[in-house]
Amino acid sequence: MPKKISKSLIKLILPIIYKILLKFKLNRRVINYLSDRSYKSNDEYNFVGLISDLLKNEKIIALDVGAQGGFNSDNFFSSSYNRFFENILVEPIKSEAKKLEYNKFILNKGLWSKNEIKRLYILENRLGSSSMYEPNQECFDLHNLKEKEYDNFKITRIEEIECDTLSNQMDKLEISKLDYLKIDTQGAELEILKGIGLYRPLLIKIEAHFFSMYKNVPSWDKLVSFLHELNYSLIDLKGIGSHNTRIPAEADMIFIPNFNNKIGKKLILDNRDKFISLMLIFGQLKILQVILKRFKIEFKELEKLEDNYFN
């Protein structure tokens, strides 16, 4: 009863608070802050022990394409889970790849839809925004960039980069199975996915551009459609950066095998423990509980957990 009363009071108070925030022009800042905190709300859970029991000594095989700064450098999930991954890092810029030499697998080349030489446009003032596509200054205004920031997106040099397909490179490393794929390549995501071959990761995190600041980047819907054709379902979307539209200009998207059909179900069941571990690492509790219930998998430790994102 007290919980119901509290919720009722909040419903009465919130409209008043909103009007005050609106008056002081703070509504979006507060909403954005709360939205970001809500997105990370499941971080209060520590699943290290549970995942250790699931995986035993097995590692989650991860391919990080655009690995500048190292694996999970954006702290998308808690670094306490990094120990569970065997990482393959792809970084085409030599100076940045050198910084990652402490890792077991480093690919100092580009990935693309076929084996060819591509131009990489280097932005030394903002190295993480270097791309196979040229920046398009005419689109900067949608990204809420001030004119004094434009210099950060000036091409300082162009490098010829040897590119290969994801599938070919994994074969050369004798990696038979990928569990987690992350692609953050400033517009090249679709071309890289076209080279995936028969590899079917259990979770894919990919950057999509709704309003790209680069020239000739394929439309975001082609990216989503391609993954749909590969039998993946979009389960999460988180906006990236400042923008001047009512949707994010860019977003991190999370895809998992389509659990609504036999092919996706088989992929999940054949790799059940790794799939559960990845979903826990990414805080995807509610959808995981739904999938386990559908597949009639009993997991007492998870059944009692509440997904704080939906509170």
N, C-alpha and C positions, 0 to 999 in steps of 0.2 A: 504493500500500500504506500509506504513512504516514497518508493521509487516512482510510482505513478503520479503522486502529488508533485514531486520535484519536476518531472517532465512537463506537467501541466503549467507549473509556475514559469518554467523556462519559456514555454510557448507564449505566455502573456508578456513576459519581460523583454524577449528578443526584439519585437517590433519597436519598442521604445528605445532600446539601445541602438538599433539600426538607424532610427531617425536622428539620434544624437551624432552618430558617426558620420552620417550623410551631411549634417550641418557643418561639421569640421573637416569635411573632405577626406575622411579616413576609411570610408567603407571598403574600398577595394583593397587597401593595404591590410586591413584586418582580415578580410575574407581570404586573401592570398596567403597570409601567414597561417591562418587556421587550416586552410586547405593543405598547405605543405606539411604542417604538423600532423594532420589527420592521415596523410599518405604514409607517414612513417610511424603511425600509431602502434603497429604490431612489433616494432623494434623493442618494445619493453619485454617481449618474450625472449628467453635464451634457449634456443633449440640445439645447442652444441652437443649436449649429452644424448639427446634423442637421435640426432643425425649420426653421431658416432656409433650408436647401437645399430642403426639401419645399415650403414655403409661398411661396418667392420673396418678393414684396412683398405677397402677399395676407394679409388679416387673418382671424382666427377671429371670427365675429360672436357676441357673448355677451350674453345678457339675464340680469341679476342682480336678482332680485326680493327685496327686503329687503336693500338695499345699504348699510345704515348702516355708516359707517366706511370706505366705498369698496370697490372691486372686490378680491376675494380678501382681505378684511380678516381672515379667520380663518386665513390662511396655510395653507390646505388643500394647496396646492402651492407650490413655490418661486416667490417674487416675480420671479425672473429671467426667468420665462416670461410675465409680464404684458404685455410688449411685443408679444406676438403676437396680442393681443385688441383688437377694436373693441368697446367696452363700451356697453351701454344699461343705465342704472341706474334702478331703481324704488325710491323712498323717499317714502311718504305723509306723514311728519311734516315740516312746512315747515322747522323750525329745522335738522333734520338734512339735508334736501335742499339747503339753502343752502350747507352745508359741501362739497357735491359739485359746485358750479357750475363747477369747472375742467374737468369732463368734457364731452364733446361732446353726449351724449344723457342728459338727466335727465328722468324722469317723476315729477312731484310729485303722485302720486295713487295710489289703490289698484287692484289687479287682482282681478277676481272672475269668477264664471261668467256674469254678465250686467251690463249697465249699470244701476247703481243707487247710491243713497246708503247707506253702511254706517257703523256706529259703530266707531270705533277706540278701544280702551281703553288710555290712556297710563299707563305706569308710570315716572314720572320718576326714581324711585330706582333703577330698572334699565331704562333706556329700550329696550335691545335686546330686552326681553321683552314689549314692548307688542304687542297682538294684537287681531284682530277678535273674539276670544273672551274671555270673562271668566275671570280666574284662579279656580281652585277650591281653596280652602284645605284642604278635606278630603283632597285627594290629595297634599299637600306631603310627607307622611311617606315616601312611596315614593321621593321625590327626595332623601332624606337631608338635608332642610333643617332647620336648628335654628330654634326659635321666634323667636329674635332676628333671624332673616333674613326672617321673614314680611313685615315692613314693606316690604321691597324689592319685593314683589309686590302692594302696595296700589295700587288705581286712584287716580291723582291728578287726572285729568281725562278727559273723553270728548270726542272730536272727531267731527264728521260729515265723512266722507270720500267724495269722488266716486270711484266705481269704474267700471272698464270692463274689457272682456275683453282678454286678451293678444293675440289675433288682431286686434282692432280697432286697438289701439295700434300694433302693428307695421305694419299697413297705412297708418296715418296718417303714420308715419315713413318710409314707402316702403322698408321692410325686407322683402325678398322671401324671405329664407332665414335661419333661425337655426341656428347650429352648436353652441352650448353654452347650456344653460339651467340656472340655479341658482335654487332657491326655498327660502328660509328665512324663514317667515312665522308661526311659532308657531301652527300648526294649520290655517292657511288654504290649505295646499298643494293639496289636492284640488279645492277650489272654483276655484282659479286655473288648474289643469290643465284643468278642464272648458271653459275659454275658449280653448284652444290652437288650435282650428280645424284647418287643414291643415298647420300648421308641424310639422316633424319634426326636432328637433335630433339631432346625432350623439352627444351625451353629455348626460345629465341628472343633476345632483346635487340631491338633495332631502332635506329633513329630515322624518323620520317619527316619530310619537309612539306608542310601545307602551303607555305609561302617561302619558297627558297630564295636565298640571297646569292645564288649561283646561276649561271647561264645554262639553259638546256637540261636541267635536272629533270628526270622523268617524274611525272605527276605521282603524288602519294597513293592515289587509288590503284595505280598499276602495281605498286609495291604490295599493297594489301591483297590485291587480286592474285598476284603471283603466289603469295604464301597460301592463299585460300586454295589454289590449284594444287599446291603441295600437301594439302590436307591439314592446314593449321587454322586454329581459331584465335582471334584477338581477344585477350581477356583483360588487358590493362593499357592505359594511356596516361602519360604524365607530361604536361607541357614543359618546354625548355625555354628559358630566356625571356626577356622583355619583348612586348609586341604591341601593335596598335589595332588588333582585331579582337573579336569576341571569342575566337578560338586561338590556341597557341600557334605561332608561326612554325614551330618545330615541336616534336614530341618524341619521347621514348615510348615504344610500344613493346608489349610482351605477348608472345604467341606460344601456344602449346598445341600438341597434336589434337585434332578434332575428336573429342571424346564422344561425339554423337554418332560415330559410325564404327564399323568393325575394324577398319585399318588403324584408326587412331587408338581405339581401345586396346588392340593387340600390342601396339608400340608401348603404350603406358604399362600394361600388365607385364610385358616381357622385361621391363626395366622399372618395376614398381618402386623399389627402395630408393633408387636414384631420383625418380620422378617426385616422390614424396619429399625427399630431401631438398630438391630445388624449389619446390613450392613453399616449403617452410622458410628457406633462406630468403625468398622474395616476398614473404609475408602474405601469401595468397591463401589464407586459411579457409574462408567461406567456400570458395569454388573447389578447393581441395576436399573439403568435407562433403560437398555435393557429389563430386566424382567418386569418392570412396564408397558413399552410400549407394550410388547407382551400380557400382561394380561389385557390391556386396562384400567389401573388404572391411573387416572389423579392425578398428584401431582406437582402443579405449582412451589412450592419452590425448588423442586429437578431438574425440567426440565432445569432451567437456570444455574445450577451449572456445573462448568467445573472440570473434573477429572484431577488434576495437575500431577498425576503419568504419564499420557500419553503425557504431553507437551514436 
